[in-house]
Amino acid sequence: MSAQPVSNADLRHHAAPSRVPVFRHFVALGRLVRRWFSRREIIVRLLGLEPVHPPSDDPGLIILQIDGLSRSRLEEAIQRGRIPFIASLVHRDRHRIETQYSGQPATTPAVLGELFYGVEQIVPAFSFRDHRSGKVVEMLATEIAEPIEKELAAQSPGLLGGGAAYCDIYSGGADDAQFCPGRTRWKRLDEAGVWTKGLLVFLHLPAMVRMFAAIIRETVLSTWRLVRRRSRVRNWVAELKFIPRHLVASVVLREVTATAIESDAIRGVERVHGNFLGYDDVAHHCGPDADIPHRMLRDIDRSIQRIWHAAHASPRRNYQVWIIADHGQEATIPYSVFAGRSINEAVCEACRDLLPAECVPPLEADESEAKGTGDAASMAPLTVAIGPQGSIYWPGPMANSLREDVARRLVVDARIPMVMYRDGETVHLRTSAGLFQLPEQAAEVFGVDHPHLDSVARDFSRLCSHPDAGDLIIAGWRRGETSISFVDELGAHGGPGPNETSGFAILPPETACTIRGELRPKVLRDMALEWLERPKRGAAAPSSDRTFLRVATYNVHGCIGLDGRLSPARIARVLLSLDADVIALQELDVGRLRSRSVDQAQIIADLLEMKMHFGAAIDVTGERYGNAILSRWPMTLKRAALLSPGRGRSEPRGAVWATVTIGDEPIEVISTHLGLTEADRLQQLATLLGADWPCLGVAHARTILCGDLNSPPGSSICRGLGQTLRDVQLADRQRGLATWPSGFPLRRIDHIFAGDGFRVIETDVPRTRLTRVASDHLPLVVDLEILPACGRRTEPVLARTQTMHS
């Protein structure tokens, strides 16, 4: 129902609602000038990176990956205050930490193959013998990474199509892939002139100072660490090589990647993935629990903070920023320290008498021959192992009895914790405790307390069937003991350990609620595509036996945030995070020139997949402005009318009333926005309590009134409504939470009043970075229990209320 007609005289002051006051033109012009001359916009233009999208509300996604950080160590870093920005996202902005199972092998090439293309186990390990070429390869090499990515792309399109990728094994289909295998320079800078490069250095002066300060700091600290450990250093060459590698991976690439992603966010690149390598690289060398990798986390946290703010300040996309880890790391002992010899020597010695005479390698065979790169490669068992997992390639065919004999010798004589092989359709796993079958006896091998027991058992046993896997697969994970790495490192990943298979995903609250079942990379890929390609993500209608209701009220300020950005989609994101069943909105524009002539109410309802009724307080020449009610439940419009026509400087005010049917129970809901003066509000309240709005009478216990009343608690307006309804905030807490202004809330002028047919369970005013900028008001949310008609109170359903303060 449309608003009641009003005379031209009454609306003379509002006859042209699209005409913005002169000062607003200056404000808009100031924002345009500030954006045009902003440092980030200038950098984008200097690099020749034209905006890929005009200003819009279309979704964008930035995925920031902290390589090698397990969930348990993430939580530890949060508790110790090492990553304050990420901690604030979790604690203050209500982002949820979800455990991401990495799959097997727990390595970046396998995880990114699944995340970017949805293909599991594209490789059996980080290093292996390629069955096509017969050569031992590592995934950092372009000649092996590119063919594998072509194989992936043939199965499904890349997640990053048309986007950007940084420091990744694969491009993911990105148009702009930098610092991926074989690309060690930034082509954007290569194409720039001398003067342009000089100006870019000047504009990036803060970043340059920060980078050089970090280089000096890390050089001094790494050198001092080496001096302190000089008596325990086993390989001085490796220790000295670590310092420059650490500076490149942990400092230079981090700063350049962060700066590039900031530029991508400003120009509106739809899909971006950036991988921060510093923690993983240092943890391999020093161990995941050492001080140096945790120091790297603090620097990564600062880079993520810069990217987050750039993304949410972007005028060209409605960005979500996800923070993930592909896998974790286990603390390890080098096999050479544990067994007193290299893994290649141990395998050759254990299997020597099982080889034919012509295949027995000489005792003095060097390391290159043992790895299969010398002339003796075809005669010796080839062992390819990086980290706690590897493969043994036998020189010739192996009978099943020979596999079992070799596996037993490797466990007993070579002291390898796990050896796995396939016998027909059966997968056997040999440990010091005996012979087991996978996946049937996984609990006896990995323990019933393993967080991903069923998935690890399935994926680990499937490695035997990979075309590039060896005749036997060896693993250094030891249950209840420190794991073993087959190379000299104190931290490793790739095997079935709880830490190395447990990454994480930190997701905005409106995203995390869509997760179903176990979160693994391909599930995260589906969620990303759902956000990017099908933004309608509201929940389905609830079942008809509900006795629980979540209600929200929100003054959306014409969908214009405190940053001046017009974004109905951002308002929808706020509402998605509230997960409310019924929503009352105020200050919505429909068809107004000042808001691009769009129907804001319908856009928000479509994005939430909710039913909607709108009531206009101003309706002139097709431009409307007013209130709305959204519901997941069936809803019938009862009345949408003016409460006062507006005279002089007073703006017309209205209300919309709808009946929401929950099962067989009708719930009366009113959304309103009262005037700025006391006299106007009293007149409007008198209209609400009159005969035209009978749902506010004493007999109607199932009534909920929501809105911006422009009145504090204790005012005559609140006292008048309190005669038949209850202020839900006062029913839940001694003192209500302020809702205005959103940046620094001082007053409680947004209210929800409910009848005696409800019991208040909990109220909340979410104050996150998003809600503080999306509008000039904060939303108010209440959980209500619908009491039986006879008045008996039942126990509340608390399952969803626990998520409000998670």
ABEGO torsion letter per residue (X at the ends): XBBBBBBAAAAAAAABAABBBAAAAAAAAAAAAAAAABAAAAAAAAAGBBBABBBBABBBBBBBBBBGBBAAAAAAAAAAGABAAAAAAAAAAGBBBBBBBAEOBBBAAAAAAAAAAGBBGABABABBBBAAAGBBBBAABAAAAAAAAAAAAAABBBAABGBBBBGBABAGGBABBBGBBGBABBAAAAABBAAAAAAAAAAAAAAAAAAAAAAAAAAAAAAAAAAAAAAABABAAAAAAAAAAAAAAAAAAAAAAAAAAAAAAAAGBABBBBBBAAAAAAAAAAEAABAAAAAAAAAAAAAAAAAAAAAAABAABBBBBBBBBABBBBBBBBAAAAAGBBAAAAAAAAAAAABBAAABBBAABBAAAAAGABAAAAABBBBBBBEABBBBBBBEBBBAAAAAAAAAAAAAAAGBABBBBBBEABBBBBBAAEBBBOAAAAAAAAEAABAAAAAAAAAAAAAAABAABBABBBBABBBGBBBBBABBBABBBGBABAAAABBBBBBBAAAAAABBEBBBAAAAAAAAAAAAABABABBBBBBAABABBBBBBBBAGGGBBAAGBBBAAAAAAAAAAAGBABBBBBGBBBGBAAAGGBBAAAAAAAAAGBBBBBBBABBBGGBBBEBBBBBABBBBBABBBBABAEBEABBBBBBBBBBBBBEABBBBBBBBBBBABAAAAAAAAAAAABAABAAABAABAABBBBEBAGBBBGBAAAAAAAAABBBAAAAABABBBBAOBAABBABBABBBBBBAABBBABBBBBBBAAAAAABABBBBBBBBBBBBAAGBBBBBBAAAAAAAAX
